[in-house]
Structure formats: structure tokens, C-alpha cells
Amino acid sequence: MTVLDFLLQHVALVVLVLASGLMLVWPEVQSLIAQEKSVTTLEATHLINQRHALVIDLRREKDFALGHLPNARHYPTDELNARVAELSQWKERPVLLVASAQSTGTARQTLLKAGFADVFVLKGGMTAWVEANLPIARSSSPQ
């Protein structure tokens, strides 16, 4: 039996292997497409403390209220495009985006199109921040 015969007789298996491989690399492909600049929690603290980065939390209001990075501004992903003009005074500062999912690519592109030069994404989002035992703030209303 040749390799070609095997592949033809086991098409479903080949499709399954290809699909699972694609699912494994998809997050990396998305990052490359968005040209995402991901930073670790250590790099994020450097951006905040040394370069005075503007922290934008893209999560839902209830998640933001439960805990967020200190001094983070709350701009949910679905509102960012309409409210980006509110951020124009900080275009010269680096921006750190915080989310709990892969919603940062669109937000990053929105800010880049609006003239922000340095837009970074916290790798692992709020989960990574909490796991690193870094300080969080809580509020009952968004900032």
C-alpha cells in the first residue's frame, strides 16, 4: 500500500488531522494578521511604570467592576470605535489593551488607524495579571 492509497482510503482521518492542526495554529495566525504586539505582565508593568502607558480595559462592564488594572479606563470592545476620539489626548503615550479573550485585534487596529503609534496587548489578559499576583482595583462603575 502506498502513501497515496492510504490517504485516499482514509480521507476523513486526513481531514481531521488537518483541521486539528489548523485549530492549534489559528491563534498564532490571528496574531500575525493583526500584527499584534503582545507583552507579558512584566513588560506591561514596565510600560505602565516607566513609559506611563494608558491602560484600556476592553472587557464587559461587570467584569471590569469585579477587578481591573489600577488606573485602567473602561472602553468595551463594541464601544471603542465610537469613543476613540475621547482618547486623542493620549496619542503620544503607549497604550496597553487588556481583555479576557481574543477581542484585542480589532481594538488595536482601531487605535492604530486613529493615530496611536504604540499599542500593546497584555498577553493572557486579566487572567495573567491576576495569576502574577499583581495589584487590581475594583469599582462599581466604569471609569
Disulfide bonds with the S-S distance in Angstrom:
none
